[in-house]
């Protein structure tokens, strides 16, 4: 089978990382998988260059005249851009009829193009939904719109989410965080859970006593919350790894660190290549995530794959893979008392934090490999092709 793993752009994020690994894993089990990218120009140029080595990539808008590739971001929104609306009209004509046997699409905005590719070029698809549009609107943009406008936009968002459910063979999810909501949009939607994976560490690395935070840092991630935690645990050492989407925002945050005299506590590492990221995970005593991103929660899975325990908001998709109190801790978002209590325990009880990390690593090794992930995708794809005949 020729399978296209479709994303909108190559940006820094868990979704793009998963898509790249899916291509590699599917090829390892004998499928002709290709990473298919709608738009070559990305928000962050050069994302995942190390991971992309050996992975075939097709940029669909390379086949369009340059003037048709123009795009702009819509005001207020972080990633929603005009190409998400223009490319569904343009991109299907860059493909031949049945050029791919099947498409596995990532993300709601990307699904607009997948739907039109299906209609014009008769290529079926299933869509990974990490966060429905309606959820993102309420979660990220609630404070940016007046209530009447938010209510109106939420109605539109839910209709768009429902359209995606109705046009996709199956809805694929990494965990169960949004399943209940999806079923309120379409009661008979077929949801298939296929958990992401990681590459587990082979040789353990000594812990260095710091708390690790990993994400693509942007407004809305609320990194300033760690100041509140440091007031409770002033001796805590923290490392913040990941690309800062806006240089101005990073400078604002660094100025606040200086103002609070916390330079000795907080190291802003920034973007790192995958090999170095694994080293930071392995050396950390605990991974901390304070912002409740419901999509899945790849940092916790990556920490576990490197033998490190975690403290994360409850309800994420990744929470279904591990056990609270055995592999890591789940708290409510910004539940300061519980977060501080768990941090103190893990930082002060070295052997216990190591044991929890080891148990989480064993869980990953025994249950969540990329080969199993690829085999699940292969089975799903073959079933959908049979039903589409």
C-alpha positions as CSV (number, residue, x, y, z in Angstrom):
1,X,0.0,0.0,0.0
2,X,1.1,3.6,-0.6
3,X,0.1,5.5,2.5
4,X,0.3,9.2,2.8
5,X,0.7,10.6,6.4
6,X,-0.7,14.1,5.9
7,X,0.2,17.2,8.0
8,X,-0.3,20.9,7.3
9,X,3.3,22.1,8.0
10,X,6.5,20.9,9.6
11,X,6.4,22.7,12.9
12,X,7.8,22.0,16.3
13,X,5.3,19.9,18.1
14,X,4.2,16.4,19.2
15,X,1.8,15.9,16.2
16,X,4.6,16.5,13.7
17,X,6.9,14.2,15.6
18,X,4.3,11.5,15.7
19,X,3.6,11.8,12.0
20,X,7.4,11.4,11.1
21,X,7.7,8.4,13.3
22,X,4.6,6.8,11.8
23,X,6.2,7.0,8.3
24,X,9.4,5.4,9.6
25,X,7.5,2.7,11.5
26,X,5.2,1.9,8.6
27,X,8.1,1.6,6.2
28,X,9.9,-0.7,8.7
29,X,6.9,-3.2,8.4
30,X,7.0,-3.0,4.6
31,X,4.5,-0.3,3.7
32,X,5.2,2.4,1.2
33,X,4.6,5.3,3.6
34,X,5.4,9.0,2.8
35,X,5.2,12.1,4.8
36,X,2.9,14.4,2.8
37,X,3.0,18.1,3.8
38,X,0.5,20.6,2.5
39,X,2.8,23.7,2.9
40,X,6.5,23.9,2.7
41,X,6.8,27.2,4.5
42,X,6.5,26.6,8.2
43,X,6.1,28.7,11.3
44,X,9.4,27.5,12.6
45,X,11.9,26.7,9.8
46,X,14.1,23.6,10.1
47,X,11.9,21.7,12.5
48,X,12.9,18.1,13.2
49,X,15.8,18.0,10.7
50,X,17.4,15.2,12.6
51,X,14.2,13.1,12.8
52,X,13.5,13.6,9.1
53,X,16.7,11.9,8.0
54,X,15.8,8.9,5.8
55,X,12.1,9.8,5.8
56,X,10.6,10.5,2.3
57,X,8.7,13.8,2.2
58,X,6.4,15.3,-0.4
59,X,5.5,19.0,-0.2
60,X,2.2,19.4,-2.1
61,X,2.4,23.1,-2.7
62,X,5.7,22.8,-4.5
63,X,3.4,21.9,-7.5
64,X,1.5,25.2,-7.2
65,X,2.5,28.5,-8.8
66,X,4.2,30.7,-6.2
67,X,1.4,33.3,-6.1
68,X,-1.1,30.7,-5.1
69,X,1.0,29.7,-2.1
70,X,0.6,33.1,-0.4
71,X,-0.9,32.8,3.1
72,X,-1.4,34.9,6.2
73,X,-2.3,34.1,9.8
74,X,-5.8,35.1,10.9
75,X,-5.7,37.7,13.7
76,X,-5.8,36.4,17.2
77,X,-5.3,32.8,16.2
78,X,-1.8,31.1,16.7
79,X,-1.8,28.7,13.8
80,X,-5.0,29.1,11.8
81,X,-4.0,30.6,8.5
82,X,-5.6,31.4,5.1
83,X,-3.9,28.5,3.4
84,X,-6.1,26.1,5.5
85,X,-9.0,27.5,3.5
86,X,-7.4,28.0,0.1
87,X,-5.4,24.8,-0.1
88,X,-8.5,22.5,0.1
89,X,-9.5,24.1,-3.3
90,X,-6.0,24.0,-4.8
91,X,-4.2,21.0,-3.4
92,X,-6.4,18.2,-4.8
93,X,-5.3,19.2,-8.3
94,X,-1.6,18.5,-7.4
95,X,-2.4,14.8,-6.9
96,X,-3.3,12.2,-9.5
97,X,-6.4,10.1,-9.0
98,X,-5.7,7.3,-6.6
99,X,-2.0,8.5,-6.3
100,X,-2.1,7.2,-2.7
101,X,-4.1,4.2,-1.7
102,X,-4.9,5.8,1.7
103,X,-4.3,9.0,3.6
104,X,-3.9,9.2,7.4
105,X,-4.5,12.9,8.3
106,X,-3.3,14.7,11.4
107,X,-5.3,17.6,12.7
108,X,-8.6,19.4,12.1
109,X,-7.4,22.2,9.8
110,X,-5.5,19.6,7.7
111,X,-8.7,17.6,7.4
112,X,-10.2,20.3,5.3
113,X,-7.8,19.4,2.5
114,X,-8.1,15.7,3.1
115,X,-11.9,15.9,2.6
116,X,-11.5,17.7,-0.7
117,X,-8.7,15.3,-1.8
118,X,-11.2,12.5,-1.2
119,X,-14.0,14.2,-3.2
120,X,-11.8,15.2,-6.1
121,X,-9.2,12.4,-6.3
122,X,-11.1,9.6,-4.6
123,X,-8.4,8.9,-2.0
124,X,-10.0,7.8,1.3
125,X,-8.7,8.9,4.6
126,X,-9.0,8.6,8.4
127,X,-8.2,11.6,10.6
128,X,-6.2,11.7,13.9
129,X,-8.0,14.3,16.0
130,X,-5.7,15.6,18.8
131,X,-7.9,18.5,19.8
132,X,-11.3,19.4,18.2
133,X,-11.6,22.9,17.0
134,X,-14.4,23.6,19.5
135,X,-12.2,22.5,22.4
136,X,-9.3,24.7,21.3
137,X,-11.6,27.7,20.9
138,X,-12.9,27.4,24.4
139,X,-9.5,26.4,25.9
140,X,-7.2,28.9,24.3
141,X,-9.3,31.8,23.0
142,X,-12.1,32.1,25.6
143,X,-10.7,35.4,27.0
144,X,-10.0,36.9,23.5
145,X,-13.7,37.1,22.4
146,X,-16.8,38.7,23.9
147,X,-19.2,36.0,25.1
148,X,-21.7,36.5,22.3
149,X,-19.0,36.2,19.7
150,X,-17.5,33.2,21.5
151,X,-20.9,31.5,21.5
152,X,-21.3,32.1,17.7
153,X,-17.8,30.9,16.9
154,X,-18.3,27.8,19.1
155,X,-21.3,26.9,17.0
156,X,-19.3,27.2,13.8
157,X,-16.5,25.2,15.3
158,X,-18.7,22.3,16.4
159,X,-20.3,22.2,12.9
160,X,-16.8,22.0,11.4
161,X,-15.8,19.2,13.8
162,X,-18.9,17.3,12.9
163,X,-18.2,17.7,9.2
164,X,-14.8,16.1,9.8
165,X,-16.3,13.2,11.7
166,X,-18.8,12.6,8.9
167,X,-16.2,12.6,6.1
168,X,-13.5,10.5,7.7
169,X,-13.6,6.7,7.5
170,X,-12.6,6.5,11.2
171,X,-11.6,9.0,13.8
172,X,-8.2,8.1,15.2
173,X,-7.2,9.3,18.7
174,X,-4.1,8.8,20.9
175,X,-6.2,8.6,24.1
176,X,-9.7,9.0,25.4
177,X,-9.5,12.7,26.4
178,X,-12.0,14.0,23.8
179,X,-14.0,10.8,23.0
180,X,-17.1,11.8,25.0
181,X,-17.2,15.2,23.3
182,X,-16.8,13.7,19.8
183,X,-19.7,11.4,20.5
184,X,-21.9,14.4,21.4
185,X,-21.2,15.7,17.9
186,X,-21.9,12.4,16.1
187,X,-23.3,9.6,18.3
188,X,-22.3,6.7,15.9
189,X,-18.8,8.0,15.2
190,X,-16.2,5.2,15.0
191,X,-13.3,6.1,17.2
192,X,-10.1,4.0,17.1
193,X,-7.5,4.6,19.9
194,X,-4.0,4.0,18.6
195,X,-1.5,5.2,21.2
196,X,1.7,6.9,20.1
197,X,5.1,5.5,21.1
198,X,8.6,6.5,21.8
199,X,12.1,5.0,21.5
200,X,12.9,3.7,25.0
201,X,16.3,4.4,26.4
202,X,18.7,1.5,26.3
203,X,21.3,2.5,29.0
204,X,20.2,4.4,32.0
205,X,21.8,7.8,32.8
206,X,22.4,9.2,36.3
207,X,19.8,11.7,37.6
208,X,20.9,15.3,38.2
209,X,18.2,16.5,40.5
210,X,16.4,19.0,38.3
211,X,12.7,19.4,37.3
212,X,12.2,19.4,33.5
213,X,9.6,21.2,31.5
214,X,9.2,20.5,27.8
215,X,6.9,22.1,25.2
216,X,6.8,24.6,22.3
217,X,6.7,27.7,24.4
218,X,4.1,30.3,23.4
219,X,1.5,32.6,24.9
220,X,-1.2,30.5,26.5
221,X,1.2,27.9,27.9
222,X,1.5,30.0,31.1
223,X,5.1,29.3,32.0
224,X,4.9,32.1,34.6
225,X,3.1,29.6,36.9
226,X,6.4,28.1,37.9
227,X,7.2,31.3,39.8
228,X,4.4,30.3,42.2
229,X,5.9,26.9,42.6
230,X,9.4,28.3,43.3
231,X,8.0,30.4,46.1
232,X,7.0,27.2,47.8
233,X,10.2,25.3,46.9
234,X,12.9,28.0,46.6
235,X,15.7,25.5,46.3
236,X,14.2,23.8,43.2
237,X,16.2,23.7,40.0
238,X,14.3,23.8,36.7
239,X,15.2,23.4,33.0
240,X,12.9,24.6,30.3
241,X,13.4,22.8,27.0
242,X,11.7,23.6,23.7
243,X,11.5,26.3,21.0
244,X,10.0,29.7,21.9
245,X,7.6,30.6,19.1
246,X,8.1,34.3,19.8
247,X,11.5,35.8,20.6
248,X,9.7,38.7,22.3
249,X,7.8,36.4,24.6
250,X,11.0,34.7,25.6
251,X,12.6,38.1,26.4
252,X,9.6,39.1,28.5
253,X,9.9,35.9,30.5
254,X,13.7,36.2,30.9
255,X,13.2,39.8,32.2
256,X,10.7,38.5,34.8
257,X,13.2,35.8,35.9
258,X,15.8,38.6,36.4
259,X,13.3,40.7,38.2
260,X,12.5,37.9,40.6
261,X,16.2,36.9,41.0
262,X,15.5,33.4,39.8
263,X,18.4,32.9,37.3
264,X,20.0,30.4,39.7
265,X,16.8,28.3,39.6
266,X,15.6,28.4,36.0
267,X,17.6,27.5,32.9
268,X,16.0,28.3,29.6
269,X,17.6,25.7,27.3
270,X,15.5,26.4,24.2
271,X,15.3,24.1,21.2
272,X,17.4,21.0,21.0
273,X,17.8,18.1,18.6
274,X,16.1,14.8,19.5
275,X,19.3,13.1,20.9
276,X,19.9,15.9,23.3
277,X,16.2,16.0,24.3
278,X,16.4,12.4,25.3
279,X,19.4,13.2,27.5
280,X,17.5,16.0,29.3
281,X,14.6,13.6,29.9
282,X,16.9,10.9,31.2
283,X,18.8,13.1,33.6
284,X,15.8,14.8,35.1
285,X,14.4,13.7,38.4
286,X,10.8,14.5,37.2
287,X,9.0,15.9,34.3
288,X,6.5,18.6,35.2
289,X,3.7,19.8,33.0
290,X,1.5,22.5,34.4
291,X,-0.6,23.6,31.4
292,X,-3.5,21.2,30.7
293,X,-3.2,20.3,27.0
294,X,-5.8,17.7,26.5
295,X,-4.6,16.5,23.1
296,X,-2.4,13.6,24.3
297,X,0.6,14.6,26.4
298,X,3.7,13.4,24.5
299,X,6.2,14.8,27.1
300,X,5.0,12.4,29.8
301,X,5.3,9.4,27.4
302,X,8.8,10.6,26.3
303,X,9.9,11.0,29.9
304,X,8.6,7.5,30.7
305,X,10.5,6.2,27.8
306,X,13.7,7.6,29.2
307,X,13.1,6.3,32.7
308,X,11.8,9.5,34.3
309,X,8.6,9.9,36.3
310,X,6.2,12.8,35.8
311,X,3.6,15.2,37.3
312,X,1.0,16.1,34.8
313,X,-2.6,17.4,34.6
314,X,-5.2,14.6,34.9
315,X,-7.5,13.8,32.0
316,X,-4.9,13.9,29.2
317,X,-4.8,11.0,26.7
318,X,-1.5,9.8,28.0
319,X,-3.0,9.3,31.5
320,X,-4.7,6.1,30.3
321,X,-1.3,4.5,29.6
322,X,0.1,4.8,33.1
323,X,-1.0,4.5,36.8
324,X,-1.2,7.4,39.2
325,X,1.2,7.0,42.1
326,X,3.0,4.1,40.4
327,X,4.5,5.6,37.2
328,X,3.8,9.3,37.9
329,X,1.3,11.7,39.5
330,X,-1.8,13.3,38.0
331,X,-3.2,16.5,39.5
332,X,-5.7,19.1,38.5
333,X,-4.3,22.0,36.5
334,X,-2.5,24.5,38.8
335,X,-3.5,22.5,41.9
336,X,-0.6,24.1,43.6
337,X,-0.8,22.2,47.0
338,X,-0.8,18.8,45.3
339,X,1.9,19.7,42.8
340,X,4.2,21.1,45.5
341,X,3.6,18.0,47.7
342,X,4.5,15.6,44.8
343,X,7.5,17.7,43.8
344,X,8.9,17.7,47.3
345,X,8.4,14.0,47.7
346,X,10.2,13.1,44.4
347,X,13.0,15.6,44.9
348,X,13.6,14.5,48.5
349,X,13.1,10.7,47.9
350,X,15.7,9.9,45.3
351,X,15.2,6.1,45.3
352,X,11.4,6.4,45.0
353,X,11.6,8.8,42.0
354,X,14.0,6.4,40.3
355,X,11.7,3.4,41.0
356,X,8.7,5.2,39.6
357,X,10.7,6.1,36.5
358,X,11.8,2.6,36.0
359,X,8.3,1.2,36.3
360,X,7.1,3.8,33.7
361,X,9.9,2.7,31.4
362,X,9.0,-1.0,31.7
363,X,5.4,-0.1,30.8
364,X,6.6,1.6,27.6
365,X,8.9,-1.2,26.7
366,X,6.2,-3.9,27.2
367,X,3.2,-2.1,25.7
368,X,4.0,0.9,23.5
369,X,6.4,0.3,20.6
370,X,6.3,2.1,17.2
371,X,6.0,-1.4,15.6
372,X,2.8,-2.1,17.4
373,X,1.6,1.4,16.5
374,X,2.4,0.8,12.8
375,X,0.7,-2.6,12.8
376,X,-2.5,-1.0,14.3
377,X,-2.4,1.6,11.5
378,X,-1.8,-1.1,8.9
379,X,-4.8,-3.1,10.1
380,X,-7.1,-0.1,10.2
381,X,-6.0,1.0,6.7
382,X,-6.6,-2.4,5.2
383,X,-10.1,-2.6,6.8
384,X,-11.0,0.8,5.5
385,X,-9.8,0.0,2.0
386,X,-11.9,-3.2,2.0
387,X,-15.0,-1.3,3.1
388,X,-14.4,1.5,0.4
389,X,-14.3,-1.0,-2.5
